[in-house]
Amino acid sequence: MCLGVPGRVVSVDGMMAEVDFWGARKMVRLDVVDAPVAPGDYILNHVGFAIRRIPADEAVETLALYDELLRLADAEDLMAADVRGELEASPEHGDGHG
């Protein structure tokens, strides 16, 4: 299963953006994102790449669902493991939520 994880853009430097995921900041590539992004925008991240810009209300709703999933999931929950994997897959950092 492959999931995209929403995050809020903190800063943009060329084709890289610093993105906040539940307080963990990651560097995300902007090579394939579907629209220009700016600080304050939300993006959908997949393995270290922003794949699309998403509306803030959609991002907030999805983040709440993922937060609940991560909070309640046990160590063998495959969906939670996939979300954690997405958070850990940035090109610059290996730390994530959880």
N, C-alpha and C positions, 0 to 999 in steps of 0.2 A: 504494500500500500504506500502511496506517496501523497503526502499532505503538504499544503502550503501553510505557512504560519504568518499571520499578520503582525506588523510592527509599525511603530511611528518613526518617521525620518527625523533625526536630530540635526544632521548636517550633511551637506553634499560637497564632494571634492572631485570634480571631473566625472569619471565613471564609477566612483565609489560613494557609498552613503553610510554614515553611521546611523544605525537603526536600533531603537529601544524595543526589546522584547521582555516584558514583565520586569523591567529594571536592569536586565542584562543587555549591555550594548555590544552590538556586533557590526563588523564591516560587511557590507553587502554590495555585490556588483550590480551595476545598472545597465549592462550591455543589452539585455533583452526586454527590459520593462516596456510596457505598451504606451506610456506617456511620460513626459517630463515630470520629475518629482522635485519638491522643495521641502525645506524643513517644515514640519507640522503635518505633512501628508502621511497617509498610511499606504503601505505596500504589502503585497503578498510575497513572502520569501519562500523559495524552494532551493534547498542545498546551496545557500550562499548567493543566490541570484534573485533580484526583484523581478517577478514575472508579470506583475500588473499593479497599477495604482488602484486602490479601492476606497470607496466612500467611508468617511469616518464612522457613520452609524453602523455600517456593515462590519467594520473592523472591531468596534467596541463590542458588538454582539458576539462575534466569533471569538474574540479574546476571552470574553466571559465564559463561553462554553469550553474553550481549551483550558482555562484556569481551573474550572470545575473538574474537568477530566484529569488533569495532572494532580489535583489535590486529592481526589478520591481513588485514583488508580493504584492497583497493587503492582509489584515488580514484574509480573508476567503479562500485564495488559499490553497487547500489541499496538493499539492505537496510541496510547500514552507513550510507548517506546518510540513510535514514529515521530510524534511531536517533539519529544526530547532530542531525537536524532536530528531533526530539522534545526533545532536551536543550536546544536553543537556543531553543525556542518559549515559554519561560516569560514571563509578563506583565511581570516586573520586570527581567530580565537577558537579555543576548544571548550570553553566553559559554557554552561547553559543553565537553564532553570531546573531546579530539583536536586 
